[in-house]
Every structure is written in C-alpha cells, then in structure tokens.
Amino acid sequence: MNAGEKSVITVDAMGKPCPMPLLMLKKALKNSPEQILLLKSSDPHSQQDVSRYCQIHHLNCEMNKISDCEYHYLIES
C-alpha cells in the first residue's frame, strides 16, 4: 500500500437500532483516523443521523441503499 492510499475499515451495525450505528461510527472514526470507513446499517433512521453527523464534521459521505433494510455509507475524512 502506498503512503497516500487509505484502507477501508468495515463497521457492521446491521440489526442494531438507532443510535448504535452512529455511536459505532464515532468509535471507529476515533480509533482509525485517516481511514475510509464502510458503515453497514439496517436502521432506516441512520440515513438522517449519519448524513447530518458527516455534514457537521466535514466528512465525505456516500450513501447507498442496498435494499429496504440495508444501507451502506462510505465515509472519508
């Protein structure tokens, strides 16, 4: 891996209700700064929570709705 490349760390919050996906994301960001995080969530409320959190903290966030009960967020600082 080159010095400029970042690894992707998966945060699996599937089956966890709000606010756990956001709390798990915060913990992962604290423990793995400068990494790309893939947050997987089944909670539909995570769309608003994660998007707003990323906005406030100036994080790039790309959300993909995999199905009605699965959402993936690619987050980069």
TAHU-V957873 format. One line per field, one symbol per residue. ss: DSSP state (a for helix, b for strand, c for the rest). psi: psi as a letter, one per 20 degrees, with the letter a starting at -180 (. if undefined). burial: 1 if it has 24 or more other ideal C-beta (glycine too) atoms within 12 Angstrom, else 0. A space follows every 10 residues. Layout:
# TAHU-V957873
ss->???
psi->???
burial->???
This chain:
# TAHU-V957873
ss->cccccccbbb bbbcccccca aaaaaaaaaa accccbbbbb bccccaaaaa aaaaaacccb bbbbbbbccb bbbbbbc
psi->prhiqqqppp ookpiprpjg gghhggghhg hmqkrppopp qiohihgggg ggghghjlqp poppogaikp pppopp.
burial->0000000010 1010000001 1101110110 0000011111 1110011011 1011000010 1010000000 1111110
